Amino acid sequence: DAGVIQSPRHEVTEMGQEVTLRCKPISGHDYLFWYRQTMMRGLELLIYFNNNVPIDDSGMPEDRFSAKMPNASFSTLKIQPSEPRDSAVYFCASSWVVGTGADTQYFGPGTRLTVL
Amino acid sequence: KQEVTQIPAALSVPEGENLVLNCSFTDSAIYNLQWFRQDPGKGLTSLLLIQSSQREQTSGRLNASLDKSSGRSTLYIAASQPGDSATYLCAVSGRGSNYKLTFGKGTLLTVNP
């Protein structure tokens, strides 16, 4: 398997523009996670899905952020409108199980977002 | 709310030295604790996972311990090599409906040849 795939790897946009980040999880993994990493706050969970259904979106910072998972092999994280403080690295991760004590997550390479 | 702290934030050692990275967490009701490695510009790679009922896990030159009651974990790296240079992150998972991975901010390790 190619691992978790994210696109684009780098995105530079201007304040107010819509940004869409994409993720393809590892085939067979039922859980998908979106994280954001900044120097100040470290790595934070934004939202996670189980079998394409959002389970916990309490980490989504505000209504400008939305995430969808239309099928088992694709998810998007959208920011509209974008602001400079959204600049960060966004990671997608997937896992075949959670909460068993033996689960682990596999991370994609991340998308570095810069909002000017 | 679970909080994870890693000390030190950065560490520089000469090649061959043994070293210890520290992680502490505030809520002992965890399912497991994991240590990840992050290389610059790349994602995270899981190194070791310790379930809440376990005390330690070993993989090659790496050994991770867990003391759940005191909320502490250590990652021991033996005979460090320049290729070990990376950021090491500790993460704990919540239980049941509180499942989520909470990460520390990491320790940036530099091993000098």
Chai-1 contact restraints between the chains, C-beta under 6 A:
chainA,res_idxA,chainB,res_idxB,connection_type,confidence,min_distance_angstrom,max_distance_angstrom,comment,restraint_id
A,G42,B,F103,contact,1.0,0.0,6.0,A-B,restraint_1
A,G42,B,K105,contact,1.0,0.0,6.0,A-B,restraint_2
A,L43,B,F103,contact,1.0,0.0,6.0,A-B,restraint_3
A,L45,B,K100,contact,1.0,0.0,6.0,A-B,restraint_4
A,V98,B,Y99,contact,1.0,0.0,6.0,A-B,restraint_5
A,G99,B,Y99,contact,1.0,0.0,6.0,A-B,restraint_6
A,G101,B,Y31,contact,1.0,0.0,6.0,A-B,restraint_7
A,G101,B,N32,contact,1.0,0.0,6.0,A-B,restraint_8
A,G101,B,Q51,contact,1.0,0.0,6.0,A-B,restraint_9
A,T104,B,S46,contact,1.0,0.0,6.0,A-B,restraint_10
A,T104,B,L49,contact,1.0,0.0,6.0,A-B,restraint_11
A,F107,B,G43,contact,1.0,0.0,6.0,A-B,restraint_12
A,F107,B,L44,contact,1.0,0.0,6.0,A-B,restraint_13
A,G108,B,G43,contact,1.0,0.0,6.0,A-B,restraint_14
A,P109,B,K42,contact,1.0,0.0,6.0,A-B,restraint_15
A,P109,B,G43,contact,1.0,0.0,6.0,A-B,restraint_16
A,G110,B,G43,contact,1.0,0.0,6.0,A-B,restraint_17
